[in-house]
Amino acid sequence: LPLLRADLALIGFGHVGKRFARLLDEQSASLASGYGLSCRIVATATKRHGCEAGGKPCADAFEAIDYLASSNADLRVVVETTTLDIERGEPAAAHVRAAIAAGCHVVTANKGPVAFAYDTLHAAATAAGVSFRFEGAVMDGVPVFNLVRETLPCVRVTGFEGVVNATTNHILTEMERGASFATALAKMQADGVAEADPSLDVLGWDAAAKTAALANVLMGARITPHDVKRTGITEQTGKRAREAMTRGRRIKLVASARKAADGSLSARVEPRELPAEDLLAGLDGSANALILDTDLLDRIAICQLSGSLTQTAYALLSDLVSIARSHRP
Ligand SMILES: NC(=O)c1ccc[n+]([C@@H]2O[C@H](COP(=O)([O-])OP(=O)(O)OC[C@H]3O[C@@H](n4cnc5c(N)ncnc54)[C@H](OP(=O)(O)O)[C@@H]3O)[C@@H](O)[C@H]2O)c1
């Protein structure tokens, strides 16, 4: 394959951004030999740790994006991994908007832009002839959006239910085994899996953002996380989970959405008591799963049996390869 040069600007350089940068390095030989792709990070932006473009300090993420836009590489890709903002999905959505307006492709693991502004960002990217990819927003690198987009032509998703937040599933599993809420949460923070603000996980906001993202992309909804009916987990949920276990049942934080016959959509996140034989009840620790209700394939499920930063970074890498494939001249 003739070599395709990709210049990247990393907007956000925390746990995910750093792991992605190392993964690019680790995979450089396979990217070159398998996909003819040679990547170079030309700009990085953070909130408190400075911004750099072309080896020189720059003011902010928008200046880093402008610098990338001036590159003459075959592909210019903004990799957005800033913190989730549950109020409005900003400034991540603004970063994505600026990147698209400047003619750059975007890959992100941030749920904010898809959960709050999928419709307009998707339309803007289509009009600009660039890609807007976000596989890492739900279940890390396990293909959820790509599964439907690439492999399920004509299939209509009419609803879904899933366990989509690793932190709360881990906490629930540990509390079933007698651990305290605080100890279980501390482990997920130490592993860099919990959100920067862990209340986003335990109050169900992260799952609500994923629910909105899934409903917007897979079901054509136009909702935000604030339209998702939401109940999180507490120490008290742990007590209920231990009691449910004595009856052979388990409590899971279930995210779901359904379309009613009149076309209206209801979306919720709530601790739900499930019989042991339910697929979602069998998920331990940081395992996640999503069951899609469809018109042509009935119910199908995809599982992620463990999660890690590498898997989130892989989502960004796989999106990057998809962009290279679809934009190869
Ligand atoms: N961690 C996971 O396992 C995981 C899994 C799936 C998806 N995600 C998503 O991936 C994203 C990143 O997660 P993370 O764990 O890497 O978070 P993180 O470690 O807190 O890193 C966030 C990065 O974004 C930067 N940032 C925040 N606001 C910014 C702004 N306005 N302009 C420029 N940079 C800004 C931060 O700057 P400072 O360094 O200066 O603070 C930091 O570098 C989040 O949206 C999260 O929901 C994470």
Ligand as a Chemical Component Dictionary entry (heavy atoms), coordinates in Angstrom:
data_LIG
# 
_chem_comp.id                   LIG 
_chem_comp.type                 NON-POLYMER 
_chem_comp.pdbx_formal_charge   0 
_chem_comp.three_letter_code    LIG 
# 
loop_
_chem_comp_atom.comp_id 
_chem_comp_atom.atom_id 
_chem_comp_atom.alt_atom_id 
_chem_comp_atom.type_symbol 
_chem_comp_atom.charge 
_chem_comp_atom.model_Cartn_x 
_chem_comp_atom.model_Cartn_y 
_chem_comp_atom.model_Cartn_z 
_chem_comp_atom.pdbx_ordinal 
LIG N1  N1  N 0  -10.685 6.205  31.449 1  
LIG C1  C1  C 0  -11.421 5.320  30.793 2  
LIG O1  O1  O 0  -11.311 4.107  31.015 3  
LIG C2  C2  C 0  -12.395 5.777  29.731 4  
LIG C3  C3  C 0  -13.115 4.816  29.010 5  
LIG C4  C4  C 0  -13.975 5.237  27.984 6  
LIG C5  C5  C 0  -14.136 6.591  27.736 7  
LIG N2  N2  N 1  -13.445 7.514  28.493 8  
LIG C6  C6  C 0  -13.622 8.941  28.197 9  
LIG O2  O2  O 0  -12.396 9.451  27.687 10 
LIG C7  C7  C 0  -12.228 10.811 28.103 11 
LIG C8  C8  C 0  -10.879 10.955 28.797 12 
LIG O3  O3  O 0  -10.816 10.129 29.937 13 
LIG P1  P1  P 0  -9.497  10.093 30.826 14 
LIG O4  O4  O 0  -9.668  8.966  31.766 15 
LIG O5  O5  O -1 -8.300  10.176 29.962 16 
LIG O6  O6  O 0  -9.661  11.498 31.605 17 
LIG P2  P2  P 0  -8.483  12.313 32.310 18 
LIG O7  O7  O 0  -7.379  11.409 32.702 19 
LIG O8  O8  O 0  -9.154  13.152 33.346 20 
LIG O9  O9  O 0  -7.930  13.260 31.137 21 
LIG C9  C9  C 0  -8.690  14.294 30.566 22 
LIG C10 C10 C 0  -7.761  15.195 29.796 23 
LIG O10 O10 O 0  -8.542  16.248 29.208 24 
LIG C11 C11 C 0  -7.885  17.484 29.480 25 
LIG N3  N3  N 0  -8.873  18.579 29.411 26 
LIG C12 C12 C 0  -9.961  18.778 30.188 27 
LIG N4  N4  N 0  -10.609 19.891 29.785 28 
LIG C13 C13 C 0  -9.908  20.403 28.742 29 
LIG C14 C14 C 0  -10.040 21.539 27.909 30 
LIG N5  N5  N 0  -11.038 22.400 28.072 31 
LIG N6  N6  N 0  -9.109  21.761 26.930 32 
LIG C15 C15 C 0  -8.074  20.895 26.766 33 
LIG N7  N7  N 0  -7.895  19.792 27.524 34 
LIG C16 C16 C 0  -8.804  19.552 28.505 35 
LIG C17 C17 C 0  -7.255  17.299 30.834 36 
LIG O11 O11 O 0  -6.268  18.289 31.057 37 
LIG P3  P3  P 0  -5.346  18.277 32.385 38 
LIG O12 O12 O 0  -4.353  17.151 32.151 39 
LIG O13 O13 O 0  -4.666  19.586 32.381 40 
LIG O14 O14 O 0  -6.266  18.045 33.517 41 
LIG C18 C18 C 0  -6.694  15.882 30.656 42 
LIG O15 O15 O 0  -5.479  15.925 29.951 43 
LIG C19 C19 C 0  -13.425 11.153 28.991 44 
LIG O16 O16 O 0  -14.379 11.847 28.234 45 
LIG C20 C20 C 0  -13.958 9.788  29.414 46 
LIG O17 O17 O 0  -15.349 9.810  29.630 47 
LIG C21 C21 C 0  -12.582 7.125  29.449 48 
# 
loop_
_chem_comp_bond.comp_id 
_chem_comp_bond.atom_id_1 
_chem_comp_bond.atom_id_2 
_chem_comp_bond.value_order 
_chem_comp_bond.pdbx_ordinal 
LIG N1  C1  SING 1  
LIG C1  O1  DOUB 2  
LIG C1  C2  SING 3  
LIG C2  C3  SING 4  
LIG C2  C21 DOUB 5  
LIG C3  C4  DOUB 6  
LIG C4  C5  SING 7  
LIG C5  N2  DOUB 8  
LIG N2  C6  SING 9  
LIG N2  C21 SING 10 
LIG C6  O2  SING 11 
LIG C6  C20 SING 12 
LIG O2  C7  SING 13 
LIG C7  C8  SING 14 
LIG C7  C19 SING 15 
LIG C8  O3  SING 16 
LIG O3  P1  SING 17 
LIG P1  O4  DOUB 18 
LIG P1  O5  SING 19 
LIG P1  O6  SING 20 
LIG O6  P2  SING 21 
LIG P2  O7  DOUB 22 
LIG P2  O8  SING 23 
LIG P2  O9  SING 24 
LIG O9  C9  SING 25 
LIG C9  C10 SING 26 
LIG C10 O10 SING 27 
LIG C10 C18 SING 28 
LIG O10 C11 SING 29 
LIG C11 N3  SING 30 
LIG C11 C17 SING 31 
LIG N3  C12 SING 32 
LIG N3  C16 SING 33 
LIG C12 N4  DOUB 34 
LIG N4  C13 SING 35 
LIG C13 C14 SING 36 
LIG C13 C16 DOUB 37 
LIG C14 N5  SING 38 
LIG C14 N6  DOUB 39 
LIG N6  C15 SING 40 
LIG C15 N7  DOUB 41 
LIG N7  C16 SING 42 
LIG C17 O11 SING 43 
LIG C17 C18 SING 44 
LIG O11 P3  SING 45 
LIG P3  O12 DOUB 46 
LIG P3  O13 SING 47 
LIG P3  O14 SING 48 
LIG C18 O15 SING 49 
LIG C19 O16 SING 50 
LIG C19 C20 SING 51 
LIG C20 O17 SING 52 
# 
